[in-house]
C-alpha cells in the first residue's frame, strides 16, 4: 500500500450533498457507541440476577468497556493514519457487531466482561476515528459545525439507550440490548461502505504496545482500589493496588518520553492550544460523567423511582444538548472555539450547583431543569473543544490527535465513575452504594438524608473540577495571537507539511 506524502488536511473535499450524507453516516456510528453506554445502565439489575454476577462485579461491565476504549483510542487512531481512517472506522462496525452478539450469548461474569471488552474495541475504532474522518471530509472553517452535528449523534444515542433500554428490559430480555446492535450495525456498515471514502494521506506509524500495557495496568490498579473501597475498608490489598497503579502511571510517563512512537504523542503538547484543550476535556469528563450516575442513584435510592423513570427525567437534557451542538459549532467556526467551549463549561458549573441543592423532597421538575442546563453547557463545549484540536494539529496527525482527545476524555470518564461510587459509599453503610446504583435496593428515610448530604459534597466537588476545566479552556485565548510560537511548535510536532505555515490565529 503506497503511502502518500502530502498533508492529510489538504485532502478535505468540498462541502456538498455527498459530504452531508457522509456526516449522517458518521453520526450513526457515534450514536451506536453512545447507545451502548447508557442502555447497559438499565440492564445491570437483570444482569446481576441472570448471570449470578456479584454486585461489585456488575459495575465492571461498564468500567471494562470504558477502559478498553481509553487504552485503544490513540492506537486505533494511529491505525487510521496508517491504513485509512474510513477503513478503520468501518472495521469498528464489524468488531462492534461481533462483540454485541457475543455479549448477548454471555453465560457468566467472565464472559460478559470479556465480550464487553471486545465490544469496546469496536467502539474505540468508531469513536476515535470519527473525528479524524470529519477533519478529512470538511474544511477547517466548516468543522465546528460538523462536530456540532456529530454531537447530535451522541445525544440521540444516549436518549435511545435510555428509552430502548427501558422498553427492552421491561418487556423482553436484557440480552436484546446487545442483539439490537447487530442489525443496526450491519446497516451502518453497508452505508459506510457506500458513502465514506478516504481523503487523507497515509503515513507509516508504530503501535505502542508497551505503553498501552503499562497505562492499562496503572489505570486498572487505581480503579480497582477505588471501587473496592466502596464495599470494604482500607486493606493491605487495596493499598497495594492503589500504590502500584499510581507508580505504573508515573512509569508510563517516562516510558512515553523514551519511546520513538509513543501511545501519547507528547510532541503535540508543544502546540500552545493543544495542552489546555486536552486537559479541559479530561477535567470536564471527570466532573460531568459522574452526574448521570449520581442523579440516577439519587432518584432510585432516595426518591424510590424505577431505573426507567429515573432515566427518563434526564432525556430533556440530552435533547437540548443535541439541539445546541450545531449552533455552538457554527459559532466556533465564526469566532473561534475558545469562548463557546469556556461558556459551555460555565453553564455546566451552574447545573452542578443546581444538583447540589437536591433534597429528599425536592420537586422532580428541578432535576429536569438542571439536566437541561447541563445539556446546554455540554452542547456548547464538545464541538468547540474538538474543533480547537483539529484546527491546531497538522493534518497528518488528525487520527492521533482525535484519539488522544478521546483518551483524555475517557480517562476522566472512568475516574469520574469510580469517584461517584466511592463518594456515595462515604455517608451510608458499605456495600449499599453498588446496590443503589444497580437498582436493587432503596434507602430508609434516615439513610436517604445521609446519602443526600454525601451527594451534595460530590456535586460541589464536580463543580470545582469543572471550574478548573473552564479555567484551562479560557487560557487558550492567550495563544490566539501567538502565531510564531504555534509555527515553531508545529514544526517540532511534525508540522502541517514541509514549509507550510501554522493555522491562522482565528482557527485557534
C-alpha angles and dihedrals in degrees: 000000000000116000117221119226104205124095113278091222090065090062096067109130125227116273111257141130091293094055088047089057089048089056090053090054091049090050090054091056093049089045091056093050091048092048090058092052096059103025093065092056092070092046097057097095092051091045090053093051099037099046096030091237116168114244092246089056097047093071090059088067084073100031094050091055092049093043096054091048088051094051096044100040097095095034096055089043087056090050086055090054089050105042105016129292093234092051092052090045090054092045087057090065092054094050091043092052093049092045092049093051091050091048088055089054096047116134105186146005095283095050097046092050093043093050091046087058090054090047088051090057088059091045090052092052090051101043099037094051099039093078092048092048089054090049090052093047102044130050117243095261091056101041097087091059091045091052088049091057089045087058087060087062091055095047093044089050092051090051093047089049091056096044098040092042092054094048095044095046092046100045109018129016138294089246090070092064083073099034090057089065092063101069091033091052093048091052092047091048093052091048091049091052091053100040111028123075131177113251101163126091120254123234134188112256138174124225118233101221093160093053091047092052094047093047092045093051092047095049092045092052094052095042094047091052093048094049091043091055089062090069106022140040126255101290130174089255092054093046091049091050093048096046093042091051093050092048091051091051089055090047089051090060093055092043089055092049091053099045122093093218106025126192088240110041099224091188088074088067088069086074104090096221097046100066098056090041094055093043092047088054091049096051094039090056092044090054100038109035091065090057093076092054097039092052092046089049089051093048094046102036101033103026096034095230124154117253091252094049091046093051094047090062088064095051095088090059092056091046093053092044091055091049094049096046100078093046091049090048091051090049090051089054091054105040102017128263100271101085099037090052095044095046089048090056090048090054090051090054088058090052092051090051088052090052091050089064095060115126137180091273103030114143108259092227087071089061089053091047092051090049090052092050089048090050091052091052094047091047089056096045108045104056093040094048094048091046090053092058096046092049092050103047129071114265092241088063099049091112095048093045093048090049093047092050089051090047093055091047092048093049087054091048097052093047091044089056093049092047091051091056093043095049091047090056094055098077101035135049113291114266097029093091093068092043091052092047095053091044099245099120143025133211132250117240094264094046090045090058092049092047091050090053089054090049090054090058091047094052093046090049089052089050090054091050090048090051088056089052090051091050091051091047092051093052089069089077087071089065100047092097096030092101098148092056090048091053093049092047091046090056090053091048093053098277128243088276134314109313093349114142120243120258115291117262093251088064092059 
